[in-house]
């Protein structure tokens, strides 16, 4: 393996190619990039912006520029756009470095088809990769969450990303049983958009829907919804005033104010949306995730079921941050659910460990020339 620190040398990198965000891990450097999976192109097909810069243009571009997400529901939907985005993000991840066609490990959903796998491999190679290895997202998430994936012990992980939810039981370095459902963060945003449009006749964009989900979204009622915060009390003296100004602005969890376009008269309008309304909007996608977890548990061998009851279910991905989701899953399954220490970075952390320990972790990955790695049958 070439040194990752030599000037102009080869870098081994890991890529968490997500529907919402793409994270890049460079060997010896850690996570060097975390940006939205968005690319903006002009009418001539030239890349105008990638990542964060491109996301800012969503819904705000002139007629000659198009901002797009090359990945939909966890898989590549636009091959050319994905290649351009990958190339741009790889350059941003390691600026000023001439690539010597790095070896790349890419995360993919466990349920993708052979055609979809080939699209990922070809996009990575055309973006500059010398060799491409694939690793299933639930395996990477389990490694990143610190689960003992190589031991003869059953570990269960639920990774809720932007396009897909990956549910898997891992043991002895393989997937014993897995479910991949194309319902995740994006589906939640779409459900909020549809609910606000139907209930309040207000059109909102995907960025606004995501902001609503983060602000007041929940799977179950949470105590903080009833605790409406009061603004910090101001003191009498100038010193007190300065201290008050530095205090954080309290955040409401029971409701939020939404801005959008009125569907009746076409004019801008604001509307207050409650947490209970958003919980109703999210009921369908959340239930789809719960059912995927139940199906995976139902297909799990009895011996490993005992391990899962003892050790619990690890919840990773951005969707793990939805308030009350861990409690709901625990109530519906009767199994303890624990949110990983850093759920947003579990997949890229697991990918990074594969990059750092390429020789020892090679058995957990699938070479680009092979078929998907088979699941372990117990």
VOGU-3710 file (C-alpha; in Angstrom, 3 decimals, decimal comma):
1> xxxxxxxxxx> 0,000/0,000/0,000  1,407/3,378/-0,921  2,048/5,854/1,810  -0,808/8,205/2,439  1,510/10,995/3,513  3,946/11,211/0,649  3,664/14,279/-1,539  1,614/13,483/-4,608  1,364/9,848/-3,462  -1,580/7,526/-3,575
11> xxxxxxxxxx> -4,364/7,983/-1,045  -6,622/5,188/0,033  -9,976/6,793/0,712  -13,370/5,697/1,941  -16,586/7,256/0,663  -19,964/7,188/2,375  -21,953/7,931/-0,755  -25,277/8,917/0,750  -28,457/10,272/-0,771  -28,332/13,364/1,426
21> xxxxxxxxxx> -24,627/13,768/2,228  -21,315/12,386/1,021  -18,487/11,919/3,506  -14,885/11,193/2,525  -12,327/9,525/4,793  -8,640/9,716/3,832  -6,197/7,173/5,209  -4,080/8,732/7,922  -6,125/11,952/7,944  -9,622/10,940/9,069
31> xxxxxxxxxx> -12,831/12,501/7,760  -11,759/15,256/5,396  -15,106/16,139/3,821  -18,789/16,120/4,763  -20,981/17,873/2,213  -24,434/17,461/0,630  -24,727/15,067/-2,308  -25,701/17,834/-4,722  -24,206/19,075/-7,975  -25,161/22,170/-10,001
41> xxxxxxxxxx> -24,576/22,175/-13,760  -25,177/24,769/-16,462  -26,883/24,344/-19,821  -23,624/23,138/-21,409  -23,309/20,354/-18,856  -20,401/21,997/-17,022  -20,204/21,732/-13,242  -20,915/25,067/-11,557  -20,805/23,897/-7,933  -20,765/20,731/-5,837
51> xxxxxxxxxx> -21,582/19,961/-2,226  -22,540/22,780/0,115  -22,283/25,467/-2,566  -24,598/23,494/-4,832  -27,154/22,829/-2,078  -27,520/26,550/-1,452  -28,746/26,897/-5,029  -31,592/24,335/-4,753  -34,820/26,111/-5,655  -32,925/29,343/-6,335
61> xxxxxxxxxx> -31,184/28,700/-9,659  -31,794/30,704/-12,872  -33,099/28,940/-15,941  -29,621/28,096/-17,240  -28,429/26,247/-14,119  -29,826/23,048/-12,627  -29,100/21,792/-9,112  -29,670/18,054/-8,781  -29,170/15,111/-6,464  -27,483/12,320/-8,447
71> xxxxxxxxxx> -28,580/9,734/-5,889  -32,178/8,850/-5,155  -33,265/6,316/-2,537  -29,676/5,272/-1,913  -28,725/4,466/-5,515  -27,341/6,421/-8,456  -30,152/7,897/-10,533  -28,008/10,096/-12,828  -24,731/8,411/-13,812  -23,021/11,442/-15,386
81> xxxxxxxxxx> -24,015/13,782/-12,558  -22,781/11,266/-9,973  -19,402/11,020/-11,677  -19,018/14,802/-11,816  -20,082/15,164/-8,197  -17,659/12,475/-7,044  -14,792/14,002/-8,985  -15,526/17,451/-7,541  -15,870/16,203/-3,976  -12,671/14,150/-4,193
91> xxxxxxxxxx> -10,797/17,254/-5,321  -12,311/19,269/-2,472  -11,447/16,547/0,018  -7,743/16,648/-0,850  -7,109/20,083/-2,367  -3,916/20,739/-4,278  -3,027/17,043/-4,504  -2,555/15,242/-7,775  -4,351/11,948/-7,539  -2,481/8,777/-8,502
101> xxxxxxxxxx> -5,760/6,952/-8,942  -6,500/6,096/-5,290  -7,898/2,849/-3,975  -11,465/3,563/-2,869  -13,903/1,854/-0,513  -17,512/2,882/-1,163  -20,564/2,168/1,012  -23,655/0,836/-0,751  -27,098/-0,235/0,504  -27,381/-3,955/1,179
111> xxxxxxxxxx> -30,370/-4,374/-1,104  -29,099/-2,838/-4,345  -29,101/-4,793/-7,604  -26,103/-5,812/-9,684  -26,812/-3,003/-12,136  -26,889/-0,450/-9,334  -23,623/-1,842/-7,932  -21,997/-1,502/-11,323  -23,164/2,110/-11,577  -21,394/2,917/-8,280
121> xxxxxxxxxx> -18,214/1,163/-9,370  -18,116/2,802/-12,816  -18,837/6,259/-11,374  -16,000/5,914/-8,853  -13,552/4,673/-11,494  -14,446/7,413/-13,952  -14,010/9,920/-11,134  -10,401/8,748/-10,730  -10,366/5,590/-8,594  -7,789/2,913/-9,423
131> xxxxxxxxxx> -9,515/0,118/-7,525  -12,993/0,028/-6,009  -14,156/-2,060/-3,065  -17,754/-2,035/-1,863  -19,044/-2,519/1,666  -22,672/-2,776/2,690  -23,875/0,188/4,749  -25,194/-1,848/7,689  -21,820/-3,589/8,022  -19,979/-0,250/7,912
141> xxxxxxxxxx> -22,444/1,234/10,418  -21,955/-1,713/12,773  -18,167/-1,355/12,581  -18,401/2,392/13,149  -20,719/1,899/16,130  -18,133/-0,347/17,743  -20,138/-3,581/17,533  -18,191/-6,890/17,617  -18,982/-7,805/14,016  -16,254/-10,467/13,703
151> xxxxxxxxxx> -17,289/-12,434/16,793  -19,896/-15,246/16,919  -22,343/-12,906/18,635  -25,491/-11,447/17,120  -25,443/-7,660/16,687  -28,329/-5,693/15,222  -27,999/-2,298/13,611  -30,618/0,045/12,147  -29,054/2,701/9,908  -31,523/5,406/8,824
161> xxxxxxxxxx> -29,984/7,573/6,142  -31,412/9,954/3,580  -32,651/7,517/0,943  -32,691/4,093/2,606  -33,071/2,453/5,980  -30,739/-0,507/6,452  -31,671/-3,090/9,083  -29,320/-6,024/9,612  -28,172/-8,678/12,024  -24,410/-9,133/11,878
171> xxxxxxxxxx> -22,346/-12,066/13,141  -18,915/-13,531/12,318  -18,140/-10,870/9,745  -21,277/-11,294/7,659  -24,905/-10,258/7,364  -27,080/-13,010/8,822  -30,302/-11,332/7,722  -30,977/-7,871/6,357  -33,760/-5,579/5,194  -33,230/-2,543/2,987
181> xxxxxxxxxx> -36,247/-0,282/2,625  -36,257/2,886/0,554  -37,932/4,896/3,275  -35,739/7,228/5,315  -35,019/10,925/5,853  -36,067/12,035/2,361  -39,374/10,183/2,658  -39,986/11,952/5,966  -39,321/15,329/4,331  -41,705/14,453/1,489
191> xxxxxxxxxx> -44,376/13,406/3,992  -44,064/16,737/5,803  -44,279/18,649/2,508  -47,421/16,754/1,477  -49,053/17,186/4,900  -48,465/20,949/5,053  -49,773/21,330/1,509  -52,917/19,303/2,202  -53,689/20,555/5,712  -52,689/24,212/5,422
201> xxxxxxxxxx> -52,710/24,817/1,631  -49,105/25,970/1,942  -46,362/24,973/-0,505  -42,916/24,512/1,037  -39,581/23,323/-0,326  -37,501/20,307/0,684  -35,074/22,425/2,701  -37,948/23,904/4,718  -39,408/20,447/5,301  -36,044/19,235/6,619
211> xxxxxxxxxx> -35,815/22,256/8,935  -39,296/21,466/10,303  -38,304/17,841/10,905  -35,210/18,905/12,824  -37,052/21,564/14,821  -40,205/19,763/15,966  -40,171/16,323/14,371  -40,666/13,286/16,608  -41,895/9,708/16,503  -43,440/9,853/19,991
221> xxxxxxxxxx> -44,461/12,604/22,350  -41,470/13,997/24,237  -41,552/15,867/27,582  -39,743/18,865/26,104  -42,821/19,642/23,990  -44,702/20,718/27,124  -41,765/22,700/28,470  -42,192/25,948/26,530  -38,949/27,848/27,222  -38,951/31,359/28,597
231> xxxxxxxxxx> -36,554/34,005/27,320  -33,539/34,651/29,591  -34,194/37,322/32,193  -32,320/40,570/31,647  -30,339/42,115/34,519  -30,328/45,725/35,567  -26,663/46,550/35,109  -24,632/46,743/31,896  -22,662/43,638/32,866  -25,887/41,720/33,333
241> xxxxxxxxxx> -27,087/42,895/29,940  -23,895/41,598/28,303  -24,253/38,231/30,027  -27,895/37,995/28,952  -26,954/38,719/25,336  -24,566/35,772/25,394  -27,192/33,312/26,627  -28,517/30,884/23,962  -31,925/31,628/22,498  -34,395/29,043/23,849
251> xxxxxxxxxx> -35,754/26,588/21,294  -39,405/25,593/21,152  -40,206/21,924/20,549  -43,997/22,176/20,596  -44,412/24,246/17,427  -42,564/26,198/14,758  -43,339/28,930/12,258  -43,214/27,926/8,599  -42,869/30,207/5,597  -44,121/29,185/2,181
261> xxxxxxxxxx> -46,396/30,036/-0,737  -50,149/30,122/-0,277  -51,775/27,614/-2,639  -54,906/29,745/-2,959  -53,627/33,222/-3,845  -49,985/32,430/-4,625  -48,650/34,946/-2,076  -46,042/34,324/0,631  -47,530/33,294/3,989  -46,422/32,135/7,421
271> xxxxxxxxxx> -48,085/29,323/9,337  -47,520/27,832/12,776  -47,164/24,042/12,706  -47,359/21,973/15,890  -45,230/19,002/16,836  -48,351/16,829/16,976  -49,142/17,660/13,344  -45,621/16,726/12,242  -45,891/13,498/14,222  -49,015/12,677/12,235
281> xxxxxxxxxx> -47,210/13,522/8,990  -44,321/11,205/9,880  -46,516/8,303/11,005  -46,396/6,421/7,688  -42,624/6,499/7,008  -41,858/5,802/10,676  -44,196/2,790/10,612  -42,409/1,464/7,502  -39,120/1,558/9,437  -40,705/-0,197/12,431
291> xxxxxxxxxx> -42,066/-2,957/10,185  -38,640/-3,460/8,577  -37,137/-3,947/12,045  -39,870/-6,426/12,975  -39,334/-8,440/9,758  -35,597/-8,610/10,393  -36,118/-9,821/13,951  -38,618/-12,386/12,704  -36,032/-13,797/10,263  -33,253/-13,893/12,866
301> xxxxxxxxxx> -32,100/-17,328/14,141  -33,174/-18,048/17,761  -29,637/-18,124/19,190  -28,845/-14,692/17,792  -32,211/-13,359/18,973  -31,043/-13,985/22,511  -27,874/-11,993/21,849  -29,906/-9,098/20,454  -32,198/-9,029/23,499  -29,109/-8,939/25,715
311> xxxxxxxxxx> -27,137/-6,316/23,806  -29,952/-4,326/22,190  -30,303/-2,643/18,806  -27,854/0,044/17,701  -29,505/3,012/15,968  -27,305/4,956/13,529  -27,653/7,493/10,721  -29,267/10,918/10,676  -32,712/9,407/11,230  -31,562/8,152/14,629
321> xxxxxxxxxx> -31,774/11,761/15,805  -35,565/11,857/15,311  -36,826/12,398/18,837  -38,629/9,442/20,381  -37,745/6,978/17,616  -35,590/4,854/19,904  -38,424/4,621/22,453  -40,950/3,731/19,747  -38,769/0,942/18,341  -38,187/-0,425/21,826
331> xxxxxxxxxx> -41,922/-0,399/22,611  -42,824/-2,072/19,308  -40,176/-4,809/19,485  -39,585/-5,327/23,197  -35,832/-5,005/22,594  -33,620/-2,276/24,103  -32,615/0,359/21,540  -29,478/2,449/21,941  -28,546/5,450/19,795  -24,901/5,197/18,724
341> xxxxxxxxxx> -22,479/7,715/20,207  -22,033/9,578/16,912  -24,868/8,312/14,680  -24,198/10,691/11,800  -20,638/9,426/11,327  -20,942/5,696/12,091  -20,970/4,626/8,437  -17,985/6,733/7,423  -16,168/5,697/10,615  -16,668/2,049/9,702
351> xxxxxxxxxx> -15,544/2,752/6,154  -12,510/4,561/7,513  -11,558/1,575/9,644  -11,674/-0,590/6,522  -9,380/1,894/4,783  -6,933/2,038/7,691  -6,878/-1,746/8,162  -7,363/-2,716/4,548  -5,617/-6,107/4,756  -7,450/-7,352/7,849
361> xxxxxxxxxx> -10,824/-5,895/6,848  -10,696/-7,075/3,240  -12,950/-10,032/4,009  -15,791/-7,663/4,922  -15,719/-5,990/1,518  -16,722/-7,074/-1,971  -14,331/-6,571/-4,868  -15,670/-4,717/-7,882  -15,259/-7,792/-10,047  -17,321/-10,059/-7,790
371> xxxxxxxx> -20,972/-10,544/-7,051  -22,429/-9,136/-3,816  -21,016/-10,839/-0,728  -23,355/-13,539/0,432  -25,075/-13,289/3,757  -24,121/-15,775/6,443  -26,600/-18,587/6,932  -26,745/-20,090/10,426
//
